[in-house]
Amino acid sequence: MLILWPIVTILLFVTLRPHQALVWSVLGAYLLLPVKTSFELPLIPSLDKTSISNLAVLACCMIFVREKWLGAFKEPVVAALAAIFILSPFGTAIFNPEPLVYADRFIPAMTMYDAAAQAALNAITLIPFIAGYGLINSDERRQRLLFIFLLSALAYSVLMLIEMRLSPQLHRMVYGFFPHSFGQQVRAGGFRPVVFLGHGLLVAIFCAMAVTAAMATWRASSGKRRRNAGIMATYMWLMLFLCKSLGATLIGSLFVPLIAWLRPRSLTIVCALISVLILVYPTVRASGLIPTAAILEATDAFSADRAGSFGLRMVNEEQLLQRTAQKPIFGWGSWGRNRIYAEDDGRDLSVTDGTWIIVFGSWGWIGYLSMFGLLCGGAIRLLWRKRSLKAVSVSSAALCALLAINLMDSVPNSSIRPITWLIAGAVFAIAARPPRRAFRPDVAPSVSGSPTPVNG
């Protein structure tokens, strides 16, 4: 399936408009391709579901897209952050020339070869962001992204219901193996659906984002369409509840009333403030401003097992923050050098679930701020671009909400995926060039001021 996906991507770009093909190709690869499967070739990063789909998108954009889709590099902030994100591994390699030895465990030093491989991987990671910035650049296209997201979630829910009833077996049945611990997918006398995402938590946050997309469709519709959108939103919220993930359910339930009641401008401000918090989260976490004790107590009242898991995670994060404090600028690098090991027998003592602690420990402040600057910067920039903020639409605000949901989930879980980068690029484009009126390439203005089709 991995080998055939570039052909699927080509067919999408040949048959659909570029922005639709982009969304379907990125989202389809994420939802359907196997996890923990890759081709290992010399001198290039591992070719897995992410890199293969991203490279296929890049090739198709270069061949089939006639629009100027590389506009992100004209933005000084985007260009600077992207350059730092790609080149920062070389700084990490320079400051990590020493191997680490714990009993019989040997962890090699960072080399320039390691830095080049990581730099190439970072460049591949940015492809959906760049394409999303260049192609998802209007309200109509942002609304289309939300619709495709919701439609794919509705179709995916059929597979989810199968696994809720029969247990997570589809990945094993189709690809021959189960990608994670099966015991983690057993909850409350039932099962979390995993499908082809690798873990039930990823399915749950995907459902939370789908609920948000459905509510945005409900907010922007009227009449029969509004009723249908409400039914879809209710159905996706039920699917979210059946995923048995407390965090994703709380996040999704938080954004439902926000989208329903807040004006687009106010919702965008909320999402921007969440983005600011994510951007400075290592500082907030290290300073003790997060009320971990109160959260632990509330979690324990709900479930003792989840409280134990949460407490273990908090202890590990504090230890990992102390280790990162030894190399805060460029971090410890790859090969698991950011983790904590027992001195006597070399056992790995770390639990690294959240994306933020993985990135912060591995690549330090430089890597963290460049990566999350690109992910969070689009919504944050709207705070001081008042013209764009005042003119923000329901679809644009909803896209900011989808990104905020994904970023919030990246604190406890590792859930940054190509679809996250695609949405982040589209959000960054909201304030790039705020148009005075919508532009339709197939319509030209007539003398009287009413639209006249170009072809006729």
N, C-alpha and C positions, 0 to 999 in steps of 0.2 A: 504493500500500500504506500509506503514511503517513496518508493521508486516511481510510482504512477502519479503521485500528487502533482508534480510539475505539469503533467499533461492535463489534469483536471483544472489547474490554474489557467493554463493557456485557453482551454475551452471557455472558461468563465469570462476571460478578457475579450475573447472573440465574439461572444454572444451577448454580453451585457455592457452597459455603460461603465466606464472605468471606475467610478466611485462605488457602484454596486458590486462589480467584480472584486474590487479590493476588499470590501467588507466580507463578502461570501468566502473568498479564498482564505483570509486570515481566520475568520470564525469557524469555517468548515474544518480547517486543519487542526485547530484547537479541540474541536468537539469529536472528531472522528479518528484521527491518527493515533497510533499506539504510543504510550509513554515508556521511558527507559529502554528505548530501542534506537540504535544509531549505527551509522557506518563510520568506521575509523580509517582515515586516510592520512598519510604523512604530510606534515607541513600545513595542514588546514584544520580548523576546529571540527569537532564531532558533528556529523550530519544527522541530526535528529528531527523530530517533528517541527521544532521551532526554526532551526536554521534552514531546513529544506524548504519549508513554506515561505519563509522570509526571502530567501534567494530567488525562489520562483516568482514572487511578487515583484522583486527588483527587476528581474529580466523582462517580465511582461510590461511593467511600466516603461521601461526603456524602449521596448519594441512597439507596443500597441498604443500607448497613451500619447496623444498629440497636444494635450494641455501642458502648460508649464507647471510641472508638479514638484519642482525642486525649490520652491519659493522659501522654504524654511531656512535655507542657507543665506538668504538675504536679510534675515533677522539677526542682528548682532548678538543678542542674548542667546538665541538658539544655537548659532554657529559656535559661540564661545563655549557654552556648556557641552555641546556635542564633542568639540575638540578635546576638552578636558576629560570627558568621560572615556573617550577612545584612548587618549595618550597617558592617562594617570597610571595604568599598570606599569609603565616604565619607571616612574618614580618609586612605586612600591618595590620593584625589583632592585633598584639601586640601594634602598634602605633595608633590604632583607637579604644580604649576601651570605648569611650564616645558616648552616643546617641546624635542626633541632633534634636532640636525642633524649628520649625518655626510656630508661631501661633498655629493652631490646627493640624499641620502636625508633626508626630513623625517618625523619621528615626532611626532604631535601631543601636546599636554599632556592630562592627565587632567581631565575636566570632571565636573560634577555629573550631567550626563546619562549619562556613562559609568558613574559610580558607581551611579546608579539602575538602569541596565540590568544591571550585574553583581549588584546586590543582588536584583533580581527573579530572575535566573538561579540564584543561591544558594538562594533560597527554593524554587524549583522542584526543585532538586537534593535538598532535604531531604525531599521528599514520601515517597519509599520508606522513609526512616528513621523518620519519624513513624508511618506506617502499619504498618511492621514491629514497632515498639515496641508499638503498641496491639493488633495482631491476632495476632502470633506470640508469644504470652505464656504458653504452657504447654508441658510436655514433649511432649504428644501433637502439638501443632501444630509444634513444632520437628522432631519426627521426620517429620512429613508434609512439611515443607520439604525435608529431606534426601532423602526418597523422590522428590519431584517433581524435585529437582535431578538425581538419579541417572537417573531415567526419561528426562528430557529429554536428558541426555548420551548415553544408549544410542541414542536415536533420532537424535541429531545425528551420531553416529559413522558412520552410513550415508553421510551427505553428506561427511564427512571422508574416508572410504575412497575415494569417487568422486574427490575432488580429489587424493588421494595417487597415484592411478593416472593420472588424465588431466591433472593440473596444476590450480591454482586458477582455475576458470572460472565457477563458479556465480553469483557476484555479477555478472559481466559478462553472462552468459546471461539472468539474471532482470531485472537492473536497468540493463543497457546499458553499464556501465563497470567498470573495475577500480579499487579505491579506494586502492591503495598501489603502491609500487615492486615490480614483479614479481620483480626480481633478488633481493630480500631473502627471497623465499619458496623459493628454490632452495638445497637443502642436501644434501650427501653423495650426489650423483647422483640425488636425488629431489626431492620437493616437500613443503613445509609446507602443510597445509590451511589455508585462510582462511575459506571458506564466506561468511558474512555479518557477520563480526566486524571486518573491516578489516585484520587482520594475523595472521600465523601464531602470534606470541607470545601473543596473546589466546586463541587456540584452545588452545594448550598449557597455559596456566594454568587455563583452564576444565576441561581434562581432569585436571589435578592436583587440583583441588577435587572433581571427580567421583570420583576414586580415594578421596579421604578420605571422601566420603559413602558410598561402597560399603563401605569398611572399617568405618565406624560401624554400618552396617546389619548387617554380618557379626558385629560385636562384640555387638550387642543381640539377635541372633537365636539360634535353636537348631534342631537337627534339619535338615529339608529346606530350610527357609528360610536357615539358616546356610550350607549347601552352595551354594545358588543365589547368595547374596550373595558368597561367595568366588569363584565363577566370574565374576560381574560385576566384582568388584574386579580380578581377574587380567586380564580383557579390557580394562578401562579403563586399567590400567597399561601394557598393550601399546600401546594407542592413544596414550597419553602418550609412550611411547618413539618411536613412529612420527612424532610431531609434530616431532622433531628440534630440540628446544629444550633445551639443556643446563641452563639455570637452572631451568626449570619441572620438568624430570625430577628434578633433585637435590632440589628442595623437596618434590615429591610423594613421592619415595622416602624422604625424612627422616620424613615424618609417618605413613607406613604402619606402621612398627614402633612409633611412639609411640602410635598409636591401638590397635594390637593388644596391647601389653604394659602400658602405663601405666593406672593407675586414672583415672577421670574427674577426680578432684580434682587429681592430679599433672599430667595433660594440660592442664587449665585453667590451672594455675600457669605451665607452660611458655609457653602462648599469651599469658598476661598479661605475662610478662617480655619476650616478643617485642614486644608492644604498647608497653611502656615504652621499649624501644630505638627503635621507630619514632617515638614521640612526641618524643624528644630527638635524633633522628638528625642534624639540621643541626649541633648542637653536637658530637656525637661525630665527625661527618665532618670538621668544621673543625679539631678538636683533633688530628687525625692518629691517633686510636685504632683506626681501621679499617686492618687490615694490607693495604693495597692492593698493595704490592710482592709479598707472598707470594701473594696471590690472582692477581695478574698472572702470576707464575711458574708457578703451578699450571695456569692457563688456557692458557698457552703450551705446556705439556707435552701438553695435550689437543688444541689446535688453534691454529696460528699466526694464522689469520684472526680467530678470536674473541678472541685475546689482543690483536691490534691494535685491534679494535673496543672492547674493554674499556679499553685504555690511552688511547685517544682520549676515551672518555667520562669517565675520571677526570681528565684534563687540563682538559676543559671544565667539569666540576663545580667544580674548584678555582678557575678563573677566574670562574665565575658566583658562587661564594661570596664572592670578593673584591669583586665588583660589588655584591652584596646588602649587604655590610658598610657600604656608603655610605648605605644607607637600610634599616636592619635592622628597624625597628618596623612600618612599613606597606608596605614594598617599593616597587617601581617602577610597578606598575599594569599596565594592558593595553596593546594596540597593539604588543606586542613590546618594550616599554621595558626589560624585564629582561634582554634579550639583549646580546651584545657585537658591535660593528660596527667595520669597518676605518675608520680616520680618513681615509685617502686616497681611497677610492672607495665607501665606505658598504656594503661587502659584509658579509653576515651571517656571522659567524664561529662562532656558537654551535651546539652540539648539545644539545638538552634532551629527554632521553628519559624520565627518571624523574618521576613525579608530584610527589615531594617537592621537587625543585629548581625545578620550574615554579611550584608554589604558594608556596614560600619566596621566590623571586625576585620574583614578581608582587605578593604581598600581605604579605610580611614575617612576623615572628613572630606578630603578631596574627591574621592570616589562617591561618597554618599551625597554630598551637595550637588555634584554634577548630575548624578542619576536622578535624584528626587527633585532637583531643580527643573529638569525637563518634565518630570511627571506632574509636579505641583505648580510649576510656574505659570501655566496658562490661566488657571483660575485666579491665582494671586495677582497677576498682571491686570485683571479686570477691576481690581479694587481701586487703582488710581487712574484708569482710563474711563473717566466718567461717561463719555459719550457712548462708548461700547456698552457700559454697564446699564445705562438707561434704556438702550435699544435692544437689550438681550431678549430673546424670544423664549417661549416655553421649551422648544426643542433644544436650544442652546443651554438653558438652565438645567434641563434634564440630563444632558450629556455631562455637565459638570457634576451632577449628582451621581451618575453612574461611576465616574472616575473617583469621586470621594468615597463611595462605598468600597470600591476595590482597594483604595489606599488605606482606609481604616482597617480592612481585613489583613493587609500586609503587615500590620503591627504584630498580631499574634500568629499569623500564618505566612507561608511562602506562596503568595498568590499573584505575583506580578507576571503576566503572560503577554504574548503579542497583542491580544485584544486590548489589554491595558495601554500599551504603547500607542496603538491606533487611536483609541479614544483620547489619549493625552495630546497627540498631535492635532486632532480635530478641535480640542478645547483651546489649544494654543493659537489656532487660526481664528478664533472668534473675535479677538481684539486686534487682529493684524491690520485689516483694512475695513473698518466698518462702513458698509455701503449705505448710501442715502435711500436707495430703493433696490428691490430685488432685481437681479440681472438674469435674463433667460437667453441663452445663446441661440435659441431657435425663433426668437421674436425680435423684430425691429420696430422702432417707433414710427408711426405714420405722421402725416402733416397735421392731422387734426388732434394728435396726442393719443389716440387709441392704438393699442397694439395691432400690428399687421404682420402676419407670418412672412418670414423671409422667402420661403419657397413659393408664395403665391401672392 
